[in-house]
Amino acid sequence: MTYTPKSDFVAVMMERGFLADCTDYQGLDEALLQGVRPAYIGFDATANSLHVGSLIQIMMLRWFQKTGHQPITLMGGGTTKVGDPSFRADERPLLTEAQIDDNIAGIKKVFSAYIDYETDAPNKALMLNNAEWLDGLNYLEFLRDIGRHFSVNRMLSFESVKSRLDREQSLSFLEFNYMILQAYDFMELNRRYGCILQMGGSDQWGNIVNGIDLTRRVIDNEVYGLTSPLLTTSDGKKMGKTAEGAIWLNADMRSPYEFWQFWRNTTDADVGRFLKLYTELPVEECERIGALQGSEINEGKVILANEVTTLLHGAEAAATAEATAREVFEKGGVGDDLPTLSLTPADLGDGISIVQLIVKSGLAKSGKDAKRLISENGAKIDDQPLTDAGLMIDAGALSSPIKLSAGKKRHALVKLDG
């Protein structure tokens, strides 16, 4: 992915809906005119995959490179040991170094689908780990040289901290140091790599401003901050979260079909907005598709699902997911790419209850949820209503795969191996 440097990054952010705020629009635009410039977004390693809630930041980095500049993905090998308190009700659980390293390895798999780390061009992306400079800090020197630049009064005024204190919820000293470490990251990236811009969600505004102030105070360099909105769907739900859990980006945690289906189930009102944010279709085309009505908007959702899935998993995976969906929903088939639960004869024993199968296949979180699904006529087996919560499935019933359904849109296969 190589491109001629341009100055239109800020314009792209504005017209596609990425921009919530910027510390200096004109100053940033002029700085980007001067040639290839680095910008970064930090990702803490609290899980071994990112989810759809992080996709807007990944797309920002992708557009930054597409407009000719150098994206930096900063892995929080150091800051994850502390935990970001921003807008949380409680302290994050502390992870071991081995857990953090495993999580970083899992997260890295996603980025290469969106960002080019291999090009020989000046805008070749970098992947860095802040443990490189944070792990070796001398605490007393850090307090003397860096800590003196931070006002506790000002830090307490940031909304991410203030909201927690207003609710009389504990904020540990460990967490309170997070914003100082993140500010130090920005200064180090500027000093080491000439990074002039930190981007993130709007909940990171206070942390970003701290980094800008620290960089100006300590090394007298001009840097900038840009934030994206914290997205919710049109019905008020947090982006990337569903009743079944997070929509993970790694294929081993959320299959390409399930990922495709998430986007296919987008609410009508969100189609145009999501096309602008999560695909590279021209803005005019996004608006045209988003304005479709009735049954036509459903084809718009298929376009959205195909475009987003192609970026992450490739065109073949998107085409397979679409074909599976059409077979399942239009022809009543089972499809070849549905989430599949494979059982061994040992798993099956003398038989297994349908309630257990619904839970194991991911269609319900618990046996109680599965029984409720059945009692409310929301469950099907091979497209037939499932009414008996006591039904037992044995090897004979699994002589061929069976299809379980929860509502109209969620399906899974169960098959017997061996």
C-alpha positions in Angstrom: 0.0 0.0 0.0 2.0 3.0 -1.3 0.6 6.4 -2.0 1.8 9.9 -2.8 1.7 12.1 0.2 -1.4 14.3 0.3 -2.9 16.8 2.7 -6.5 15.4 2.6 -6.4 13.2 5.6 -8.3 15.6 7.8 -10.8 16.1 5.0 -11.3 12.4 4.7 -11.9 12.1 8.5 -14.5 14.9 8.3 -16.5 13.7 5.3 -16.6 10.1 6.3 -17.7 10.8 9.9 -14.5 9.8 11.8 -13.8 13.2 13.4 -15.1 14.1 16.9 -12.4 16.7 17.8 -9.0 17.9 16.9 -6.6 20.1 18.9 -5.6 22.2 15.9 -7.3 21.5 12.5 -5.3 24.0 10.5 -2.0 23.3 12.2 -2.4 19.5 11.6 -3.4 20.0 8.0 -0.4 22.3 7.4 2.0 19.8 9.1 0.7 17.0 6.9 1.4 19.1 3.8 5.1 19.1 4.6 5.7 15.4 3.7 5.3 11.9 5.2 4.4 12.3 8.9 3.9 9.6 11.5 0.8 9.2 13.7 -0.1 6.6 16.2 -2.9 4.9 18.1 -2.3 2.8 21.2 -4.0 -0.6 21.8 -3.8 -2.1 25.2 -3.4 -5.9 25.3 -6.3 -6.8 27.6 -7.6 -9.6 25.3 -6.0 -11.7 22.5 -8.1 -10.1 19.9 -9.5 -6.7 19.2 -13.2 -6.4 18.5 -15.4 -4.3 16.2 -15.3 -1.5 18.7 -11.7 -0.9 17.8 -12.3 -1.1 14.0 -12.9 2.6 13.7 -9.4 3.3 15.0 -7.9 0.7 12.7 -9.7 2.3 9.7 -8.3 5.7 10.8 -4.8 4.3 10.6 -5.5 2.7 7.2 -6.7 6.1 5.8 -3.7 7.8 7.3 -1.5 5.5 5.2 -3.7 5.7 2.2 -3.3 9.5 2.2 0.5 9.1 2.2 1.5 9.1 5.8 3.1 6.6 8.3 0.8 4.8 10.7 2.2 3.5 14.0 0.3 0.8 15.9 1.5 1.0 19.5 1.0 -2.2 21.5 0.6 -1.4 25.2 2.9 -4.1 26.6 3.8 -1.6 29.3 0.6 0.3 29.9 -1.5 -2.9 30.0 0.3 -3.7 33.3 -1.4 -0.6 34.8 -4.8 -0.5 33.0 -6.7 2.5 31.5 -9.3 3.8 34.0 -11.1 5.8 31.3 -14.9 5.6 31.8 -14.7 2.3 33.7 -16.7 1.6 36.8 -14.0 -0.6 38.3 -10.3 -1.4 38.1 -9.1 -3.7 35.3 -7.8 -7.1 36.4 -4.0 -7.2 36.3 -2.5 -9.5 33.7 0.9 -11.4 33.9 3.6 -10.6 31.4 3.0 -13.9 29.7 -0.7 -13.2 29.3 0.1 -9.7 27.8 2.6 -11.2 25.4 0.1 -13.8 24.2 -2.6 -11.1 23.8 -0.2 -9.0 21.7 0.6 -11.9 19.5 -3.2 -12.5 18.9 -3.9 -8.8 18.2 -1.0 -8.5 15.7 -2.8 -10.9 13.3 -5.5 -8.3 12.5 -3.4 -5.3 11.6 -1.7 -6.7 8.5 -5.1 -7.0 6.8 -5.6 -3.2 7.0 -2.1 -1.7 7.2 1.0 -2.3 5.1 4.1 -3.1 7.2 6.1 -4.5 4.3 6.3 -1.7 1.7 9.6 0.0 0.9 7.9 3.3 0.7 8.5 6.1 3.3 5.0 5.5 4.7 5.7 1.9 5.7 3.7 1.2 8.9 5.5 0.5 12.2 4.3 -1.8 15.0 5.9 -0.9 18.3 5.6 -1.9 22.0 5.7 0.7 24.7 7.3 -1.8 27.1 10.5 -0.9 25.1 10.8 2.3 27.0 8.4 1.9 30.0 9.8 -1.3 31.4 13.2 0.3 32.0 12.1 3.5 33.7 13.7 4.5 37.0 10.9 5.6 39.2 12.6 8.4 41.1 14.0 9.9 37.9 10.6 9.6 36.2 8.9 11.4 39.1 11.6 14.2 39.0 11.8 14.6 35.2 8.2 13.8 34.1 5.9 13.8 37.1 6.5 17.4 37.9 4.8 18.5 34.7 1.4 17.1 35.7 -1.1 18.9 37.9 -3.3 16.6 40.0 -6.0 19.2 40.1 -6.1 19.2 36.3 -6.1 15.4 36.0 -9.0 15.2 38.5 -11.0 17.5 36.2 -10.8 15.1 33.2 -14.3 13.6 32.6 -12.9 10.0 32.5 -11.6 10.4 36.0 -14.2 12.8 37.4 -17.2 10.6 36.4 -15.7 7.7 38.4 -15.0 9.8 41.5 -18.5 11.4 41.2 -19.9 7.9 41.6 -17.7 7.4 44.6 -16.0 4.5 42.9 -12.4 3.7 43.8 -9.6 4.9 41.5 -6.3 3.3 42.5 -2.9 5.1 42.4 -1.8 2.5 39.8 -4.6 3.5 37.4 -4.1 7.2 38.1 -0.6 6.8 36.7 -1.9 5.5 33.4 -2.5 8.9 31.9 1.1 9.9 32.8 2.5 6.8 31.1 0.3 7.4 28.0 1.5 11.0 27.8 5.1 9.8 28.1 4.4 7.4 25.1 3.5 10.3 22.9 6.6 12.2 23.9 8.9 9.2 23.3 7.3 8.5 19.9 7.9 12.1 18.9 11.4 12.0 20.1 12.3 8.6 18.6 10.2 8.6 15.4 9.1 12.2 14.8 5.4 11.2 15.5 3.3 14.4 15.4 -0.2 13.0 15.9 -2.0 10.8 18.4 -5.5 9.5 17.5 -8.0 7.6 19.6 -11.6 7.5 20.7 -13.1 10.6 22.3 -12.7 9.0 25.7 -9.0 9.4 25.2 -9.1 13.2 24.8 -7.7 13.9 28.3 -4.9 11.4 27.9 -4.0 12.8 24.4 -4.0 16.4 25.7 -1.7 15.4 28.5 0.8 14.0 25.9 0.7 17.1 23.8 1.4 19.3 26.9 4.2 17.1 28.1 5.9 17.0 24.6 5.8 20.8 24.4 7.1 21.3 27.9 10.0 18.7 27.8 11.2 18.8 24.2 9.4 21.9 22.9 7.9 20.1 19.9 4.5 20.9 18.3 2.2 17.8 18.2 -1.5 17.3 17.7 -4.4 15.2 18.8 -7.5 13.9 16.9 -10.4 11.9 18.3 -13.2 9.8 16.8 -16.7 9.6 18.2 -17.6 6.7 20.5 -20.1 5.0 18.3 -23.4 3.5 19.3 -25.9 2.0 16.9 -29.0 3.9 16.0 -30.9 2.0 18.7 -28.4 3.1 21.3 -26.4 -0.1 21.7 -22.6 0.0 22.1 -20.9 -0.7 18.8 -19.4 -4.2 18.6 -21.3 -5.7 21.5 -24.3 -8.1 21.0 -26.4 -10.3 23.3 -23.9 -13.1 22.3 -20.8 -11.1 23.3 -18.1 -9.1 21.6 -17.7 -9.3 17.8 -14.0 -10.3 17.7 -11.8 -9.6 14.7 -9.7 -12.7 14.9 -11.2 -15.5 12.8 -10.5 -18.1 15.5 -12.7 -16.2 17.9 -15.4 -15.1 15.5 -15.8 -16.9 12.2 -15.9 -15.0 8.9 -19.5 -16.1 8.5 -20.5 -14.8 11.9 -18.6 -11.6 11.3 -20.3 -11.2 7.9 -23.7 -11.9 9.5 -23.1 -9.2 12.2 -22.9 -6.5 9.4 -25.8 -8.0 7.4 -28.0 -7.5 10.5 -27.2 -3.8 10.7 -30.2 -1.6 11.5 -31.5 0.2 8.3 -30.7 3.7 9.8 -27.0 2.7 10.2 -26.2 1.4 6.8 -25.0 4.6 5.2 -23.0 5.7 8.2 -21.3 2.3 8.6 -20.4 2.2 4.8 -18.6 5.5 5.2 -16.7 4.4 8.4 -15.9 0.8 7.7 -15.5 0.5 3.9 -13.7 2.4 1.2 -16.7 3.0 -1.1 -16.9 6.6 -2.3 -18.9 8.8 0.0 -21.6 9.5 -2.6 -22.1 5.7 -3.1 -22.4 5.2 0.7 -25.0 7.9 0.9 -27.0 6.5 -2.1 -27.0 3.0 -0.6 -27.9 4.3 2.8 -30.9 6.1 1.4 -32.5 3.0 0.0 -35.8 2.0 1.4 -37.8 -1.2 1.9 -36.4 -4.5 0.6 -33.7 -2.6 -1.3 -31.9 -1.6 1.9 -31.3 -5.3 2.5 -29.1 -5.5 -0.5 -27.3 -2.5 0.8 -26.6 -4.5 4.0 -25.2 -7.3 1.9 -22.9 -4.8 0.2 -21.8 -3.5 3.7 -21.2 -7.0 4.9 -19.2 -8.0 1.8 -17.0 -4.9 1.9 -16.2 -5.0 5.6 -15.6 -8.8 5.5 -13.4 -8.5 2.4 -11.1 -6.0 4.2 -10.6 -8.3 7.2 -10.9 -11.8 5.9 -10.5 -11.5 2.1 -12.9 -11.5 -0.9 -13.2 -15.3 -0.9 -14.4 -15.5 2.7 -16.9 -12.7 2.1 -18.3 -14.5 -1.0 -18.5 -17.8 0.9 -20.3 -16.1 3.8 -22.9 -14.5 1.4 -23.5 -17.8 -0.4 -24.0 -19.6 3.0 -26.4 -16.9 4.2 -28.5 -17.0 1.0 -28.6 -20.8 1.2 -29.7 -20.7 4.9 -32.2 -17.9 4.7 -33.5 -18.1 1.1 -33.3 -21.9 0.4 -33.7 -23.4 3.8 -30.4 -25.2 3.6 -27.7 -25.7 6.2 -24.8 -24.0 4.4 -21.2 -25.1 4.5 -19.8 -22.1 6.5 -22.1 -22.0 9.6 -20.6 -22.1 13.0 -20.1 -25.8 13.7 -20.0 -27.7 16.9 -18.2 -31.0 16.5 -18.8 -33.7 19.1 -16.8 -36.9 19.6 -18.5 -40.2 20.7 -17.1 -39.5 24.2 -18.7 -36.1 24.3 -22.0 -37.6 23.3 -22.0 -40.7 25.6 -25.5 -42.2 25.8 -26.9 -38.9 24.7 -26.8 -35.1 25.3 -29.7 -32.8 26.0 -30.8 -30.3 23.4 -30.4 -27.6 26.0 -26.7 -28.4 26.4 -26.3 -28.4 22.6 -27.8 -24.9 22.3 -25.4 -23.6 24.9 -22.3 -25.4 23.5 -23.1 -24.2 20.0 -23.1 -20.6 21.2 -26.8 -19.9 20.6 -27.5 -19.3 24.3 -25.3 -18.2 27.2 -26.7 -20.7 29.8 -29.0 -23.5 30.2 -31.6 -21.1 31.6 -31.3 -18.9 28.5 -31.7 -22.0 26.3 -34.8 -23.2 28.1 -36.3 -19.7 27.9 -35.5 -19.7 24.1 -37.4 -23.0 23.7 -40.4 -21.9 25.9 -40.8 -18.7 23.9 -40.8 -20.6 20.6 -37.5 -19.1 19.5 -35.6 -22.3 18.9 -35.7 -24.6 15.9 -34.0 -27.9 15.0 -33.6 -28.5 11.3 -36.0 -25.6 10.6 -38.7 -27.2 12.7 -40.0 -25.6 15.9 -38.3 -27.0 19.0 -40.8 -27.3 21.9 -39.3 -30.1 24.2 -36.6 -28.7 26.5 -36.0 -32.3 27.7 -35.1 -33.7 24.2 -32.1 -35.9 24.2 -29.8 -36.2 21.1 -28.0 -39.5 20.6 -25.6 -40.9 17.9 -28.6 -41.9 15.7 -29.9 -38.4 15.6 -26.4 -37.2 14.6 -26.0 -39.6 11.7 -26.0 -36.4 9.7 -25.4 -32.9 10.9 -28.3 -31.1 12.5 -29.0 -27.4 12.3 -30.0 -25.4 15.4 -31.5 -22.0 15.1 -32.2 -19.2 17.6 -34.6 -16.8 16.1 -34.4 -16.1 12.4 -30.8 -14.9 12.1 -28.6 -17.1 14.3 -27.8 -20.7 13.3 -25.2 -23.4 14.1 -24.5 -26.9 12.9 -23.9 -29.8 15.2 -22.1 -32.9 13.9 -20.6 -36.1 15.2 -16.9 -36.8 14.4 -15.4 -40.2 14.5 
